[in-house]
Structures are given as structure tokens and as C-alpha cells.
Amino acid sequence: MSKIYEALRRMEQESGPRGSGSADPAIPMGLPNVGIQEPADPIGVRSAMVEARATSRLVALTDPRSLGAEKFRSLATRLENLRREQELKSLQITSSIVSEGKTLVSANLAITLAVECAAKVLLVEGDLRRPALSSQLGLSELTGLRQWWDARDRGIAQFVYRLNQWPLYFLAAGEAWEQPSHILQSERFAEAFLSLTGGFDWILVDSTPMSPTADTNLWSRLVDGTLLVVREGVAPVKALKKGLQALDNPKLVGIVLNEASDFDRTYYEDQYDTQEENLNE
């Protein structure tokens, strides 16, 4: 963990330009030809359409040839490879503080795993205090966890929506909650969350930042691993240390460096276009 802190400390000291806004997994790899048979839909599942606005930055959907989309394909590949080595189906995606891009990473990674890897993915809006994932996807009117909690006679699967006819499913927060901790630590929610895991290849939870709430710690008890998003020039090393120390069992599986400045977008896109032109000659 000390190497992570050292890398972040160097980033804080550097005053170079901000990067391309893409996610940078620590070890890029090629995307294998992964084919996973899609299970049947849960009974009563409803459909919704993602509205990718120009400001949404859902590059996995709107700009699949971009550097950002390629980074998410690389990240999806790494996770698929990790899953072959250890029990890994559910992940929470968190950050040390706000504005590091965890929601953006959650949405793009989920789309990539579903569309590129043909995995059946459940994306959960797990930041119940300040839910932003629904808005990111253009789905702010959906019912979700808040309505499920109030409706004691309805199963949680009835609040899951299928997106764009992809093998991608979404469980929204429904509404912002002031004190969601008593729900996240309840036996009822633990049983409901467990009931969903058998129907999906991946469950991705867009969690809260590690500080100052305890929600990330509660989610860590329910998921198999934690993916940490660190945004260059935003995350203080002190906040990162404090957040990780607050987790009883962080189950850290990887770090995503957001807005890294070690790649040049223009160079990448020029080379990509040139190679494609050569193949078409």
C-alpha cells in the first residue's frame, strides 16, 4: 500500500496538465474473446433506455473508438482475468472523497462488461445519500431501493430494470436517503442482495466515497471486492489513507487512476485511425 501512497504523493507535487479524462487501470491487457451465455431475465423485469447526453461522458456507449473506451475495455479484461483466479462477482466502486469519478467509472465499466464481454451485469446505485448514477444514465425517474424498502410485500427483483436490451440491469436508489446505514446493515437487505447474486455474472455497486460516511464499510461486508477510483490532482494522500484505514476489510482488488496525464489522446486517436485506414486499403 505504501507504493500507492508514494505514487499519489508524486502526483500531488507535479503541476503538469490534466489528462484526457479517461480511466487508467494499473495493468492494461488485450481484450479476450469472452462469451458468456446469458441467463433468463428475472420474472417481472422492466425495461428502460439509457439517454446518453453530450455531458454524460459515457464513452463506452457514445465514443467506443476513443482512448477512454479502450481503457475501460482493458479494465474489464483485467477483472475478467481476476475472476478466473479468485471468487469475484460483486464489486463496490468507491473513492476517497467526492468528485473523483467513481460514478462515471461505474457506468462505463458496467456498459463495457455487458456489451463487450457479453456478461450479465447488475449495476446498483449504492450511493444512497447522494445518488448520481440514475442522472448519469438519464434514468432519474426510476423507482428503486427506497421504494423497495417501503413496500414490504414486494421482492427486490421487481425494482430491477433491463437497459437498452443489453445484458445490463439497473437497480436505482429511488430517492436520496438521509441515514441509509440502518438499511444497509439490516438483515432484510443482506438477504435481498444475496438473492440477486445468483442471477448475474457481475454486480457493480456505485458506492459512497470512503470519507466521511460509514456506508462504504457496510457495502464491503456484502461484496467480494472493492475497486478504488483515484483522480489525479484531486485525491489527497491523507484522505486516501484515512478512508482505507476506516474499512474493516477493504477487499481491495485494484486502483483506477482517473484523468491520468501519461497518455496523449490525439496521438492515440491518430494512430488508431491510421491503422484502420491501412487495413481498409
C-alpha positions in Angstrom: 0.0 0.0 0.0 3.0 2.3 0.6 3.7 2.3 -3.2 0.2 3.6 -3.9 0.7 6.5 -1.4 4.0 7.3 -2.9 2.5 7.5 -6.4 -0.2 9.8 -5.3 2.2 12.0 -3.4 4.2 12.4 -6.6 1.1 13.3 -8.5 0.2 16.0 -5.9 3.7 17.5 -6.4 3.5 17.6 -10.1 2.0 20.6 -11.9 1.6 19.1 -15.3 -1.6 19.5 -17.5 -4.7 17.5 -16.7 -5.1 14.4 -18.8 -7.8 13.0 -21.1 -10.4 12.3 -18.5 -10.1 8.5 -19.0 -9.8 5.7 -16.6 -6.4 4.1 -16.4 -6.2 0.6 -14.9 -2.8 -0.3 -13.5 -2.0 -3.1 -15.9 -3.5 -2.8 -19.4 -4.1 -6.0 -21.4 -5.7 -7.1 -24.6 -9.4 -8.0 -24.6 -10.0 -11.7 -24.9 -13.0 -13.2 -26.8 -15.2 -13.8 -23.8 -18.6 -15.5 -24.5 -20.9 -16.0 -21.6 -24.3 -17.4 -22.1 -26.9 -15.0 -20.9 -29.3 -16.4 -18.2 -33.0 -15.8 -18.5 -34.4 -12.4 -17.2 -35.8 -12.2 -13.7 -39.5 -12.6 -13.5 -41.3 -9.2 -13.9 -38.2 -7.3 -15.0 -39.0 -4.0 -16.7 -37.1 -2.2 -19.4 -35.6 1.3 -19.6 -33.5 3.2 -22.2 -30.2 4.9 -21.4 -30.1 8.5 -22.6 -26.5 9.3 -23.2 -26.4 13.1 -23.2 -23.3 15.0 -24.5 -22.3 15.8 -21.0 -22.7 12.3 -19.7 -19.2 11.1 -20.7 -20.4 7.6 -21.3 -17.6 6.9 -23.7 -18.2 3.2 -23.7 -21.5 4.0 -25.4 -21.0 7.2 -27.3 -17.4 7.0 -28.4 -16.3 3.3 -28.5 -13.2 4.2 -30.6 -11.8 6.7 -28.0 -8.9 6.3 -25.6 -11.3 6.3 -22.7 -13.4 3.5 -24.1 -10.2 1.5 -24.7 -9.2 2.0 -21.1 -12.5 0.6 -19.9 -12.1 -2.4 -22.2 -8.7 -3.0 -20.6 -10.1 -2.7 -17.1 -13.0 -5.1 -18.0 -10.4 -7.6 -19.2 -8.3 -7.4 -16.1 -11.4 -8.0 -13.9 -12.4 -11.0 -16.1 -9.0 -12.4 -15.6 -9.0 -11.8 -11.9 -12.3 -13.6 -11.7 -10.7 -16.8 -13.1 -8.2 -16.7 -10.2 -10.4 -15.9 -7.2 -14.0 -15.7 -6.2 -15.1 -12.3 -7.6 -18.6 -11.5 -8.7 -19.7 -8.4 -6.8 -17.6 -5.1 -6.6 -18.2 -1.8 -4.9 -16.6 1.1 -6.7 -15.6 3.9 -4.4 -13.2 6.8 -3.9 -11.5 8.6 -1.0 -13.6 11.8 -1.4 -16.2 13.3 -3.8 -15.5 14.4 -7.4 -13.0 11.6 -8.2 -15.2 10.0 -10.9 -16.5 6.8 -9.2 -19.9 7.1 -10.8 -18.5 7.7 -14.2 -16.3 4.6 -13.9 -19.2 2.5 -12.6 -21.4 3.3 -15.6 -18.7 2.9 -18.2 -17.4 -0.3 -16.7 -20.9 -1.8 -16.5 -21.7 -1.0 -20.1 -18.3 -2.4 -21.2 -18.7 -5.7 -19.4 -22.2 -6.1 -20.8 -21.7 -5.0 -24.4 -18.0 -6.0 -25.0 -17.8 -9.1 -22.8 -21.4 -10.3 -23.1 -21.6 -10.6 -19.3 -24.9 -10.3 -17.5 -24.3 -7.3 -15.2 -26.3 -5.7 -12.4 -25.4 -2.1 -11.8 -26.6 -0.8 -8.4 -26.9 2.8 -7.4 -25.4 2.3 -4.0 -24.6 5.9 -3.0 -27.9 6.4 -1.3 -27.1 9.7 0.3 -26.2 11.5 -3.0 -27.4 9.2 -5.8 -26.0 10.4 -9.2 -25.9 7.2 -11.3 -29.5 7.5 -12.4 -28.9 11.0 -13.7 -25.7 9.9 -15.4 -27.7 7.3 -17.3 -30.7 9.6 -18.0 -32.9 7.5 -15.8 -33.8 9.8 -12.9 -37.5 8.8 -12.7 -37.0 5.1 -11.9 -38.2 3.6 -8.6 -35.6 1.6 -6.7 -34.2 0.7 -3.2 -36.2 3.4 -1.4 -39.5 2.1 -2.8 -38.5 -1.5 -2.1 -37.7 -0.7 1.5 -41.1 0.9 2.0 -43.0 -1.9 0.2 -42.5 -4.8 2.5 -44.6 -7.1 0.3 -42.5 -6.8 -2.9 -39.3 -8.5 -3.8 -36.2 -6.6 -4.7 -36.1 -8.1 -8.3 -39.3 -6.2 -9.1 -37.3 -3.0 -8.9 -34.6 -4.1 -11.4 -34.7 -2.7 -14.9 -33.1 -4.0 -18.1 -31.2 -1.3 -20.0 -31.3 -1.0 -23.8 -31.9 -4.7 -24.3 -28.3 -5.3 -23.3 -27.5 -7.9 -20.7 -27.2 -4.9 -18.4 -29.6 -4.4 -15.5 -30.0 -1.5 -13.1 -31.2 -1.1 -9.5 -31.7 2.6 -8.7 -31.6 4.3 -5.3 -35.1 5.6 -5.9 -34.6 8.7 -3.7 -31.9 10.2 -1.6 -31.8 8.9 2.0 -30.5 10.9 4.9 -29.5 7.9 7.0 -29.2 4.8 4.9 -26.9 2.9 7.2 -29.7 1.2 9.2 -30.9 -0.2 5.8 -27.5 -1.3 4.5 -26.8 -3.1 7.8 -30.2 -4.8 8.0 -30.7 -8.5 7.7 -33.5 -7.9 5.2 -31.3 -6.0 2.8 -28.4 -8.5 3.1 -30.8 -11.3 2.2 -32.2 -9.4 -0.7 -28.8 -8.5 -2.1 -27.7 -12.1 -1.8 -30.8 -13.3 -3.6 -29.7 -11.2 -6.6 -26.1 -12.5 -6.9 -27.1 -15.9 -8.4 -28.7 -14.3 -11.5 -25.8 -12.2 -12.7 -22.2 -12.6 -13.8 -21.2 -9.3 -12.3 -22.7 -6.9 -9.7 -21.2 -3.4 -9.6 -22.2 -1.1 -6.8 -21.6 2.6 -7.2 -20.9 3.2 -3.5 -20.2 6.3 -1.5 -16.8 7.9 -1.0 -14.9 6.4 1.9 -15.0 9.6 3.9 -16.8 10.9 5.8 -19.6 8.2 5.9 -19.6 4.6 7.0 -21.6 3.3 4.0 -18.5 2.0 2.2 -17.7 -0.1 5.2 -21.2 -1.5 5.2 -21.1 -2.3 1.5 -17.7 -4.0 1.9 -19.4 -6.7 4.1 -21.8 -7.5 1.2 -19.5 -7.5 -1.9 -16.5 -9.6 -2.9 -14.1 -6.8 -3.6 -13.5 -3.0 -3.7 -12.4 -1.0 -6.8 -10.9 2.3 -5.7 -11.0 5.3 -8.1 -8.3 7.9 -7.6 -8.5 11.2 -9.6 -5.2 12.8 -10.4 -4.9 16.2 -8.8 -8.0 15.8 -6.6 -7.3 13.0 -4.0 -5.1 14.0 -1.1 -2.9 11.1 0.2 -4.1 11.9 3.7 -7.7 11.4 2.8 -6.9 8.1 1.0 -5.1 6.7 4.0 -7.9 7.7 6.3 -10.5 6.2 4.1 -8.7 2.9 3.8 -8.0 2.7 7.5 -11.7 3.1 8.2 -12.6 -0.1 6.4 -12.7 -3.2 8.5 -12.0 -5.4 5.4 -11.4 -3.3 2.2 -11.0 -6.3 -0.1 -9.1 -4.0 -2.4 -8.8 -5.6 -5.9 -7.4 -2.7 -7.8 -6.9 1.1 -8.3 -8.3 3.1 -11.2 -6.4 6.3 -11.9 -8.8 8.8 -13.3 -7.7 11.7 -15.6 -4.1 10.4 -15.8 -1.8 12.6 -17.9 0.6 9.9 -19.1 -1.3 9.2 -22.4 -1.8 11.6 -25.3 -5.4 11.4 -26.7 -4.5 13.0 -30.0 -1.6 10.6 -30.6 -3.7 7.6 -29.7 -6.6 8.6 -32.0 -4.4 9.5 -34.9 -2.6 6.1 -34.7 -5.9 4.2 -34.4 -7.3 5.9 -37.5 -4.1 5.3 -39.5 -4.1 1.6 -38.7 -7.8 1.3 -39.7 -7.1 3.1 -43.0 -4.2 0.7 -43.7 -6.4 -2.3 -43.1 -9.1 -1.0 -45.5 -6.6 -0.4 -48.4 
